Amino acid sequence: MSYKTKNKTNTRRIYQNINRMAYPILLNYLLSSVFELLDKAIVGHYSVQGFAVVGAAASFTFAITGALGILSAAFNITAAEERGRGSAQGFETAFEVSKTLALIVGGCFFVLSLLGGRFFFQRVYKIQGTDLETLLSYFYPASFTVLLNMLIFQYSTYFRNCLNTKITLYSTVVSTCVNLFFDFSLVYGYCGLVQLGTAGAAWGSIIGLAAGLLVYQAAYFRRHPAMPGRFHRLFWLFIRQKRAGQGADHPFGFTETAIDAKAAAQKIVRLYPALFGQELLESTIFACVVSAAAARLGTRQLAVYSLLDTLAGTLGLPIYAYAAAAQTFALQSYSAGCCPAKKQESEANLPAVYLTCGMRLTFCAIAALCALCSILGGRLLYLIVDDTDIVSGAQELLIFVFLLLLARIPCQIYMNYLQGIGRERFVLRCTAVGTACASLGCMALGALFGLPGIYAGMIVELLALGFCYAAPRSR
C-alpha cells in the first residue's frame, strides 16, 4: 500500500472515530437543547414578561454552570492523559477526586445564591419590584441545578474517556422526559400538582436532572459493583494514601500502591484555576455583560436577545460535540507519545490531524444548520414565543447569529487542545484581554447601535481569539 493510500485510509478512520464519538454527544446536546427550547416555550406561553426576566436568570445560571462545570475539563485532561498512558488506576482515582470536588464547589455556589441572589440582580441587572420577585422564585431553586449539572459533567467525561458516550444519551433521554412532564405540570398546575408559575420550570429541572444522574450512577455501579456501600471509606483511603503504599488488593481490581488520590487532586486543582478563569471570563462575566447591555435596551430587546441566545445555543451544538470528540482523541494521542521527540513525523502529526478533521466536520454541520434555519425562519422562533414583535426583531438579526457560530468553531477547537497540552495559562491571558476589550466594545456598540452592535463586538472577539489560539498550535 502506497503512503498516499495509507494516509487517506488513516484520515478516513479518523473521521469515523470522531463521528462515532461525536454523534451520541451531539444527540445528548440536542435533547438537552430541545428541552431548553420547550422549557422556555412553556414559560414564554405562560407569561411574556416572565419569559424576559426568567431568561436573564437562566442565562446567568447557565453561565455559572459552565464556569464551575469546567472542573470536568480539568478531569478530562487528566483522564485523557491517564488513558493515553494505559493507566486504569490513575483514571479511576482522578474520577473519584473530581466528583468530590464537584460536590464541594456546587454546594458552595448554592449557598451563596440563596444569600446574595437578591442583591446581585438588584444591583447588576437593575431589576426591581414584581419582576425581581418572579426572577428570584425561579433563580433560587435553579441554582441547585448547578450542583447537579457539575456531577453529570463528571460522569459524562468519565464515560467519554471510556469511549462509551451512549450512556450519556440514555441519561439525557430520561432526564428530558422527566423534566418536561414536571415543568409543564408545575408551571400550569396540571396532573394534580400545585401551580408554581415560572418557578415550576426550575423545580422541574431539579427533578429531571436528578433522574438523569441516577442513570449515570446505576451505570457506574454496574461497572464497579463493589462501590455502592464503600465509596466514602474508599475515598478517604485515597486521600490518606501516600505515593509509597501497601500492596493490598483494591476493589476495582488493581493495587492500592498504584493509587495516589493526593497527586490526582493536586493535578486537577492545579489545572482548575486557569480553566475556571477562562470560562469565568468568557462564558460568565462576558455573558453577564452582554446580557446586561441587552437589558439596558429595554424589556423587548432583552426578550429578543434571550430568544436569539436560545437559538444560537441550539445551532451551536455541533461545535461543542465535535470539539469534545476531537480533543479527547487528540489528547490521548498526544499523551500516548505522539509528539516529535518520540515518534515519526506521520505519528507526530496525529493530534493535528484529529483537530483538522474535527474542524472540517464542524464547519459542514454548522453551515447546514444555518442554511436550514434561514429557510425555516420565523417558524422556529414561533415555537419558543408567540409574540410577533419579538419574533420579527429576532429574524432581522439571524445573520449575526450565523456569523457568530462560524467564528466560534476554530476558537473552540484550538482552545480546547491548548488547554490540554499545558498552554492553559496562555489561553487565560488571551481570554482576559479579549474579554476586557469586548466588554467595553459591546457596551459602547450596544448603546450606539443596539443589538447589532453587541453581536458585532462578540464576533470580532471570537475571530481575534481564534487567531491567537491557532498561532502557538502551529509552531
C-alpha positions, 0 to 999 in steps of 0.5 A: 500500500502506497503512503498516499493510500495509507494516509487517506485510509488513516484520515478516513478512520479518523473521521469515523472515530470522531463521528462515532464519538461525536454523534451520541454527544451531539444527540445528548446536546440536542435533547438537552437543547430541545428541552431548553427550547420547550422549557422556555416555550412553556414559560414564554406561553405562560407569561411574556414578561416572565419569559424576559426576566426568567431568561436573564436568570437562566442565562446567568445560571447557565453561565455559572454552570459552565464556569464551575462545570469546567472542573470536568475539563480539568478531569478530562485532561487528566483522564485523557492523559491517564488513558493515553498512558494505559493507566486504569488506576490513575483514571479511576482515582482522578474520577473519584477526586473530581466528583468530590470536588464537584460536590464541594464547589456546587454546594458552595455556589448554592449557598451563596445564591440563596444569600446574595441572589437578591442583591446581585440582580438588584444591583447588576441587572437593575431589576426591581419590584414584581419582576425581581420577585418572579426572577428570584422564585425561579433563580433560587431553586435553579441554582441547585441545578448547578450542583447537579449539572457539575456531577453529570459533567463528571460522569459524562467525561468519565464515560467519554474517556471510556469511549462509551458516550451512549450512556450519556444519551440514555441519561439525557433521554430520561432526564428530558422526559422527566423534566418536561412532564414536571415543568409543564405540570408545575408551571400550569398546575396540571396532573394534580400538582400545585401551580408554581408559575415560572418557578415550576420550570426550575423545580422541574429541572431539579427533578429531571436532572436528578433522574438523569444522574441516577442513570449515570450512577446505576451505570457506574455501579454496574461497572464497579459493583463493589462501590455502592456501600464503600465509596466514602471509606474508599475515598478517604483511603485515597486521600490518606494514601501516600505515593509509597503504599501497601500492596493490598488488593483494591476493589476495582481490581488493581493495587492500592500502591498504584493509587495516589488520590493526593497527586490526582487532586493536586493535578486537577486543582492545579489545572482548575484555576486557569480553566475556571478563569477562562470560562469565568471570563468568557462564558460568565462575566462576558455573558453577564455583560452582554446580557446586561447591555441587552437589558439596558435596551429595554424589556423587548430587546432583552426578550429578543436577545434571550430568544436569539441566545436560545437559538444560537445555543441550539445551532451551536451544538455541533461545535461543542460535540465535535470539539469534545470528540476531537480533543479527547482523541487528540489528547490521548494521542498526544499523551500516548507519545505522539509528539516529535521527540518520540515518534515519526513525523506521520505519528507526530502529526496525529493530534493535528490531524484529529483537530483538522478533521474535527474542524472540517466536520464542524464547519459542514454541520454548522453551515447546514444548520444555518442554511436550514434555519434561514429557510425555516425562519420565523417558524422556529422562533414561533415555537419558543414565543408567540409574540410577533414583535419579538419574533420579527426583531429576532429574524432581522438579526439571524445573520449575526447569529450565523456569523457568530457560530462560524467564528466560534468553531476554530476558537473552540477547537484550538482552545480546547487542545491548548488547554490540554497540552499545558498552554492553559495559562496562555489561553487565560491571558488571551481570554482576559484581554479579549474579554476586557476589550469586548466588554467595553466594545459591546457596551459602547456598540450596544448603546450606539447601535443596539443589538447589532452592535453587541453581536458585532463586538462578540464576533470580532472577539471570537475571530481575534481569539481564534487567531491567537489560539491557532498561532502557538498550535502551529509552531 
